[in-house]
Structures are given as C-alpha cells and as structure tokens.
Amino acid sequence: MNENTFSTSSGIRPIRRYFSEAEKISTSDDIFSSFISSISNDDFASVIFEDSLDCFGVTNSITGSYECKAFFETAPCGLEMIHVIASSYANIEGMQCHTQLDALLTKRLQTMSQTQKETTVFNERSLTKVTCLNKVADGYDVNREIVEDGEKSHDTYFYTNKCLEGFISEGANLILQRLMIKKGFLTPFEAVGLDSQCVPCLLTYVGQRFKTYESFKVDLCDRNIVIKGEEITVTGIERRLQSSATLPASWQTYYMSDG
C-alpha cells in the first residue's frame, strides 16, 4: 500500500491519507484513456441533454425526483466547456435526502470546478455537507463545510495531479455514462474517485457485456422494463467506488440506447 500525504492549503494541519496502489491505478489503465481520446465534438453534442424523472416505491407511489441538464458554456479562457447541473430528492420512511450538483468539465471530462450540496433530515435532526472542488495548476483544492444540527466544521484538502490522474467526479460521471452507452463502450475499466470522506480510491466501471470482473459478479444484461405502459429495452452500467476509509458503494444505472 502506498502512502500519500495531503495537507491543508495553509499547511497548518496535515491530513494523512492512504490509497492502495495509487500510482499504478492512475497510470496503467489505457482503456479509459483511449476511450476519452476517441470522443469527438459530435459525440459530446449528442449527450447534451435535460432529464426530469420521478422515483417510485414498491407501492407505485412517488418517493423522489431527479433532474439533470447539461449544456455547453464558454469559459473566460475562451474554451468551450460542459456545464452540468443536477438535483435529486427522496423521502423514504421519514428520511429526507436532497442533493444538488453543479460542475464544469472540459471535453476530456476533466473537472475544472464542482460544488455538491447534500442535505439529510431525519427525526428533526439535519446534516448538510457542501463540498467544493477546484482545479489549480498543480492539482485540486477541495473545501468542505459540514453543518450538523447547527454546528459547523470546515476542512480544506489538496490533492496532486499525480494522485488524481484519471479522476472522474460526480459531474463527469453523468456525462461519461451516457457517452459509454451512445458509443457502445462497455469494456470494464478503472479510474480514480473520491469517497464520501474525500479520500481518493479505486473507481471501477462494468458494462452489461461483462458480467464477471475480477473478484465480483454483476448481472447487467439488457432487459425490458415498462414505463407508463410502454415496454423499452435498457442497458446497464455498474459504477463501484471501492473505498478503504469508509464502506464501499456501488450504483447500477440503466439507459435507453440514446443515452
């Protein structure tokens, strides 16, 4: 296991983090790099979208909602960027969860800035996390504010470019998965993500054509689902955040052929 030391921008309070095989993961996965290089301007234009979805529980009642839109935006430097704005809300058995995301990406899916606000309310208690990530010349600055029942805490982290080489943020993920579906790219690959504690960790993507990958299996075969009485075919992608500092997390998302 390689050791990486991260510190606050002021250098006052060092934060020691551990990231298994960080250098190997960030430099050895040519599959992902080749895919990113193959994406054209037309490909990006094809996944500029606006979604508005409802979430249903087992009783067919609405338990939440999801909205996302992506559009081109010209940065002050003159480069055309991709701006992603997303929000989700859920109310499950009295627990209310609300997430808001605002990200600015290059056309290589490099994150230039991202702000993510997560709010949870349960039994009259509340927890709000606001995480701001910004690209700087030699890496990334991350500022996080946590407000729990009115009490605030704040942390500032710095990650080198080398540590987060191959980094896919939450905002970049929303564009990446649609590109994977549109281009039929379902080969498993590895990248780098940040877990819920802002610790760098291995991030894996598995498409439906590969139901066995290393030490785990997933069932992501094409399947038919019924939405508002219409049967449609969807393709699945699993994203797995293999954190060693907190619990691992995985998400399975299914898309229509147009992304």
The 8 nearest C-alpha neighbors of each residue, nearest first, counted from 0:
[[1, 19, 20, 2, 18, 17, 21, 3],
 [0, 2, 20, 19, 18, 3, 21, 17],
 [1, 3, 17, 18, 0, 4, 16, 19],
 [4, 2, 17, 16, 5, 1, 18, 15],
 [3, 5, 15, 16, 14, 2, 6, 13],
 [6, 4, 14, 15, 157, 13, 158, 3],
 [7, 5, 13, 14, 10, 156, 157, 12],
 [6, 8, 156, 10, 155, 9, 12, 13],
 [7, 9, 10, 157, 6, 155, 156, 140],
 [10, 8, 7, 11, 12, 6, 155, 13],
 [9, 11, 7, 8, 6, 12, 13, 5],
 [12, 10, 9, 13, 7, 6, 8, 14],
 [11, 13, 10, 7, 6, 14, 9, 8],
 [14, 12, 6, 7, 5, 15, 11, 10],
 [15, 13, 6, 5, 16, 12, 4, 7],
 [14, 16, 4, 5, 13, 3, 17, 6],
 [17, 15, 3, 4, 14, 5, 18, 2],
 [16, 18, 2, 3, 19, 1, 15, 0],
 [19, 17, 21, 200, 1, 20, 199, 2],
 [18, 20, 0, 21, 1, 17, 200, 2],
 [21, 19, 23, 22, 1, 0, 24, 18],
 [22, 20, 24, 19, 18, 23, 25, 162],
 [21, 23, 25, 24, 20, 26, 162, 161],
 [24, 22, 20, 26, 21, 25, 27, 28],
 [25, 23, 21, 22, 26, 27, 20, 28],
 [24, 26, 164, 22, 23, 165, 21, 27],
 [25, 27, 23, 24, 28, 22, 164, 29],
 [26, 28, 23, 24, 29, 25, 22, 30],
 [29, 27, 30, 26, 31, 189, 24, 188],
 [28, 30, 32, 31, 27, 33, 26, 34],
 [31, 29, 33, 28, 32, 34, 188, 186],
 [30, 32, 34, 33, 29, 28, 188, 35],
 [33, 31, 29, 35, 34, 30, 36, 28],
 [34, 32, 36, 30, 31, 35, 29, 37],
 [33, 35, 31, 37, 36, 32, 30, 38],
 [34, 36, 32, 37, 33, 38, 107, 31],
 [37, 35, 33, 34, 38, 32, 107, 39],
 [38, 36, 34, 35, 33, 39, 32, 42],
 [39, 37, 35, 36, 42, 34, 40, 43],
 [40, 38, 42, 41, 37, 43, 36, 44],
 [41, 39, 43, 42, 44, 38, 106, 45],
 [40, 42, 44, 39, 43, 45, 38, 46],
 [43, 41, 39, 45, 40, 44, 38, 46],
 [42, 44, 40, 45, 41, 46, 39, 47],
 [43, 45, 41, 42, 47, 46, 40, 71],
 [44, 46, 42, 43, 47, 41, 48, 181],
 [47, 45, 43, 44, 48, 177, 178, 42],
 [48, 46, 69, 44, 70, 45, 43, 49],
 [47, 49, 69, 68, 46, 50, 70, 67],
 [48, 50, 68, 67, 69, 51, 47, 66],
 [51, 49, 67, 66, 68, 52, 48, 65],
 [50, 52, 66, 65, 67, 49, 53, 64],
 [51, 53, 65, 64, 66, 50, 54, 63],
 [52, 54, 64, 63, 65, 55, 61, 51],
 [55, 53, 63, 64, 62, 61, 52, 56],
 [54, 56, 61, 60, 59, 62, 53, 57],
 [55, 57, 59, 58, 60, 62, 61, 54],
 [56, 58, 59, 55, 60, 61, 62, 54],
 [57, 59, 56, 60, 55, 61, 62, 54],
 [60, 58, 56, 55, 57, 61, 62, 54],
 [59, 61, 55, 58, 56, 62, 57, 54],
 [62, 60, 55, 54, 63, 56, 53, 59],
 [63, 61, 55, 90, 54, 89, 56, 60],
 [64, 62, 89, 54, 88, 61, 53, 90],
 [63, 65, 53, 88, 54, 87, 52, 89],
 [66, 64, 87, 52, 51, 86, 53, 88],
 [65, 67, 51, 86, 50, 85, 52, 87],
 [68, 66, 85, 50, 49, 84, 86, 51],
 [67, 69, 49, 84, 48, 83, 50, 85],
 [70, 68, 83, 47, 48, 82, 49, 84],
 [69, 71, 82, 47, 81, 72, 68, 83],
 [72, 70, 81, 80, 82, 79, 73, 69],
 [71, 73, 80, 79, 81, 82, 74, 70],
 [72, 74, 79, 78, 80, 77, 75, 71],
 [73, 75, 76, 77, 78, 79, 72, 80],
 [76, 74, 77, 73, 78, 79, 72, 80],
 [77, 75, 74, 78, 73, 79, 80, 72],
 [76, 78, 74, 75, 73, 79, 80, 72],
 [79, 77, 74, 73, 76, 80, 75, 105],
 [78, 80, 73, 72, 74, 71, 77, 81],
 [81, 79, 105, 72, 104, 71, 73, 78],
 [80, 82, 71, 104, 70, 103, 72, 105],
 [81, 83, 103, 70, 69, 102, 71, 72],
 [84, 82, 69, 102, 101, 68, 170, 103],
 [85, 83, 101, 68, 100, 67, 69, 102],
 [86, 84, 67, 100, 66, 99, 68, 83],
 [87, 85, 99, 66, 98, 65, 100, 67],
 [88, 86, 65, 98, 64, 97, 66, 99],
 [87, 89, 97, 63, 64, 96, 65, 98],
 [88, 90, 63, 96, 62, 95, 91, 64],
 [89, 91, 95, 94, 62, 93, 63, 96],
 [92, 90, 94, 93, 89, 62, 95, 63],
 [93, 91, 94, 90, 95, 62, 121, 89],
 [92, 94, 91, 90, 95, 121, 122, 120],
 [95, 93, 121, 91, 90, 92, 120, 96],
 [94, 96, 90, 120, 119, 89, 93, 121],
 [97, 95, 119, 89, 88, 118, 90, 94],
 [96, 98, 88, 118, 87, 117, 119, 89],
 [97, 99, 117, 87, 86, 116, 118, 88],
 [100, 98, 86, 116, 115, 85, 117, 87],
 [99, 101, 115, 85, 84, 114, 86, 102],
 [100, 102, 84, 114, 113, 83, 115, 85],
 [103, 101, 113, 83, 170, 112, 82, 114],
 [102, 104, 82, 112, 111, 81, 110, 113],
 [105, 103, 110, 81, 108, 109, 111, 80],
 [104, 106, 80, 108, 109, 107, 81, 110],
 [105, 107, 108, 80, 104, 81, 109, 43],
 [106, 108, 105, 109, 35, 36, 104, 38],
 [109, 107, 105, 106, 104, 171, 110, 167],
 [108, 110, 105, 107, 104, 111, 106, 171],
 [109, 111, 104, 112, 103, 108, 105, 168],
 [112, 110, 134, 103, 104, 133, 109, 113],
 [113, 111, 133, 103, 132, 110, 102, 134],
 [112, 114, 102, 132, 101, 131, 103, 115],
 [115, 113, 131, 101, 130, 100, 132, 102],
 [114, 116, 100, 130, 129, 99, 113, 131],
 [115, 117, 129, 99, 98, 128, 130, 100],
 [116, 118, 98, 128, 127, 97, 129, 115],
 [119, 117, 127, 97, 126, 96, 98, 128],
 [118, 120, 96, 126, 95, 125, 127, 97],
 [121, 119, 125, 95, 124, 94, 123, 126],
 [122, 120, 94, 124, 123, 93, 125, 95],
 [121, 123, 124, 120, 93, 94, 125, 95],
 [124, 122, 121, 120, 125, 148, 94, 93],
 [125, 123, 121, 122, 120, 148, 126, 147],
 [126, 124, 120, 148, 119, 147, 121, 123],
 [125, 127, 147, 119, 118, 146, 148, 120],
 [128, 126, 118, 146, 117, 145, 147, 119],
 [129, 127, 145, 117, 116, 144, 130, 118],
 [128, 130, 116, 144, 143, 115, 117, 145],
 [129, 131, 143, 115, 114, 142, 128, 116],
 [132, 130, 114, 142, 141, 113, 143, 115],
 [133, 131, 141, 113, 112, 140, 114, 142],
 [132, 134, 112, 140, 139, 111, 135, 141],
 [135, 133, 139, 111, 138, 112, 140, 136],
 [134, 136, 138, 139, 137, 133, 140, 111],
 [135, 137, 138, 134, 139, 160, 159, 140],
 [138, 136, 135, 160, 159, 139, 134, 158],
 [137, 139, 159, 160, 135, 158, 136, 134],
 [138, 140, 134, 158, 135, 133, 157, 141],
 [139, 141, 157, 133, 132, 156, 134, 142],
 [140, 142, 132, 156, 131, 155, 157, 139],
 [143, 141, 155, 131, 130, 154, 156, 132],
 [142, 144, 130, 154, 129, 153, 131, 155],
 [143, 145, 153, 129, 152, 128, 130, 154],
 [144, 146, 128, 152, 151, 127, 153, 147],
 [145, 147, 151, 127, 150, 149, 126, 148],
 [148, 146, 126, 150, 149, 125, 145, 127],
 [149, 147, 125, 150, 124, 146, 126, 151],
 [148, 150, 147, 146, 151, 125, 126, 145],
 [149, 151, 147, 146, 148, 152, 145, 126],
 [152, 150, 146, 145, 149, 147, 153, 144],
 [153, 151, 145, 144, 146, 150, 154, 143],
 [152, 154, 144, 143, 145, 151, 155, 142],
 [155, 153, 143, 142, 144, 156, 152, 7],
 [154, 156, 142, 7, 141, 143, 8, 153],
 [157, 155, 7, 141, 6, 140, 142, 5],
 [156, 158, 140, 139, 5, 6, 141, 7],
 [159, 157, 139, 138, 162, 5, 160, 140],
 [158, 160, 138, 162, 161, 137, 139, 163],
 [161, 159, 138, 163, 162, 164, 137, 158],
 [162, 160, 164, 159, 163, 25, 22, 138],
 [161, 163, 159, 160, 164, 158, 21, 22],
 [164, 162, 166, 160, 161, 165, 191, 159],
 [163, 165, 25, 161, 166, 162, 160, 191],
 [164, 166, 190, 191, 25, 163, 167, 26],
 [167, 165, 191, 163, 164, 192, 190, 168],
 [168, 166, 192, 171, 172, 191, 165, 169],
 [167, 169, 171, 170, 172, 166, 192, 110],
 [170, 168, 172, 171, 173, 167, 100, 102],
 [169, 171, 172, 168, 102, 173, 83, 174],
 [172, 170, 168, 174, 173, 169, 108, 167],
 [171, 173, 175, 169, 170, 174, 176, 168],
 [172, 174, 171, 170, 175, 176, 169, 177],
 [173, 175, 171, 172, 177, 176, 178, 46],
 [176, 174, 172, 178, 177, 173, 171, 179],
 [177, 175, 179, 178, 174, 173, 172, 180],
 [178, 176, 258, 180, 179, 174, 175, 181],
 [177, 179, 181, 175, 176, 180, 182, 174],
 [180, 178, 184, 176, 177, 182, 181, 183],
 [179, 181, 183, 177, 178, 182, 258, 184],
 [180, 182, 178, 179, 183, 258, 257, 177],
 [183, 181, 179, 184, 180, 178, 42, 177],
 [184, 182, 180, 181, 179, 185, 178, 186],
 [183, 185, 179, 182, 186, 180, 206, 181],
 [184, 186, 206, 183, 187, 179, 208, 207],
 [185, 187, 184, 206, 188, 205, 209, 208],
 [188, 186, 205, 204, 206, 185, 189, 209],
 [187, 189, 204, 203, 31, 30, 186, 190],
 [190, 188, 203, 202, 28, 204, 201, 191],
 [189, 191, 202, 165, 166, 203, 201, 192],
 [190, 192, 166, 202, 201, 165, 200, 167],
 [193, 191, 202, 200, 166, 199, 167, 201],
 [194, 192, 199, 197, 198, 200, 195, 191],
 [193, 195, 197, 196, 198, 242, 199, 192],
 [196, 194, 197, 193, 198, 245, 242, 244],
 [195, 197, 194, 198, 245, 193, 244, 199],
 [198, 196, 193, 194, 195, 199, 141, 156],
 [197, 199, 193, 194, 196, 200, 16, 244],
 [200, 198, 193, 192, 18, 197, 194, 191],
 [201, 199, 242, 192, 191, 193, 18, 241],
 [200, 202, 191, 241, 190, 240, 192, 203],
 [201, 203, 240, 190, 191, 192, 189, 239],
 [204, 202, 189, 239, 238, 188, 190, 201],
 [203, 205, 238, 187, 188, 237, 239, 189],
 [204, 206, 187, 237, 236, 209, 238, 203],
 [207, 205, 185, 236, 208, 209, 186, 187],
 [206, 208, 219, 220, 209, 235, 210, 236],
 [209, 207, 206, 210, 185, 220, 219, 186],
 [210, 208, 207, 211, 206, 205, 212, 186],
 [209, 211, 217, 218, 216, 208, 207, 219],
 [212, 210, 216, 209, 215, 217, 213, 214],
 [213, 211, 215, 216, 214, 210, 209, 187],
 [212, 214, 215, 211, 216, 187, 210, 209],
 [215, 213, 212, 216, 211, 217, 210, 203],
 [216, 214, 212, 213, 211, 217, 210, 218],
 [217, 215, 211, 210, 212, 218, 214, 213],
 [216, 218, 210, 219, 211, 215, 237, 212],
 [217, 219, 210, 220, 216, 207, 211, 235],
 [218, 220, 207, 235, 217, 221, 210, 236],
 [221, 219, 207, 218, 222, 235, 208, 234],
 [222, 220, 234, 233, 219, 232, 235, 207],
 [221, 223, 232, 233, 220, 224, 234, 219],
 [222, 224, 232, 231, 233, 230, 225, 221],
 [223, 225, 230, 231, 232, 226, 222, 233],
 [224, 226, 230, 229, 228, 231, 227, 223],
 [227, 225, 229, 228, 230, 224, 231, 223],
 [228, 226, 229, 225, 230, 224, 231, 59],
 [227, 229, 226, 225, 230, 224, 231, 223],
 [230, 228, 225, 226, 227, 231, 224, 223],
 [229, 231, 225, 224, 223, 226, 228, 232],
 [230, 232, 223, 224, 225, 229, 233, 226],
 [233, 231, 223, 222, 255, 224, 221, 230],
 [232, 234, 255, 254, 222, 253, 221, 223],
 [235, 233, 221, 253, 254, 255, 207, 220],
 [234, 236, 253, 219, 207, 252, 206, 254],
 [237, 235, 206, 252, 251, 205, 207, 253],
 [236, 238, 251, 205, 250, 204, 239, 252],
 [239, 237, 204, 250, 249, 203, 251, 236],
 [238, 240, 249, 203, 202, 248, 241, 237],
 [241, 239, 202, 248, 247, 242, 249, 201],
 [242, 240, 247, 201, 239, 202, 200, 243],
 [241, 243, 247, 200, 244, 245, 240, 194],
 [242, 244, 245, 241, 246, 247, 200, 18],
 [245, 243, 242, 246, 198, 196, 194, 17],
 [244, 246, 243, 242, 247, 196, 195, 194],
 [245, 247, 242, 248, 244, 243, 241, 194],
 [248, 246, 241, 242, 240, 245, 249, 243],
 [247, 249, 240, 239, 246, 241, 250, 242],
 [248, 250, 239, 238, 240, 251, 237, 247],
 [249, 251, 238, 237, 252, 239, 248, 236],
 [252, 250, 237, 236, 238, 235, 253, 249],
 [251, 253, 236, 235, 250, 237, 254, 234],
 [254, 252, 235, 234, 233, 236, 251, 255],
 [255, 253, 233, 234, 258, 256, 235, 252],
 [254, 256, 233, 257, 258, 232, 234, 253],
 [255, 257, 258, 254, 180, 181, 233, 234],
 [258, 256, 255, 181, 180, 254, 177, 46],
 [257, 177, 256, 255, 254, 180, 181, 46]]
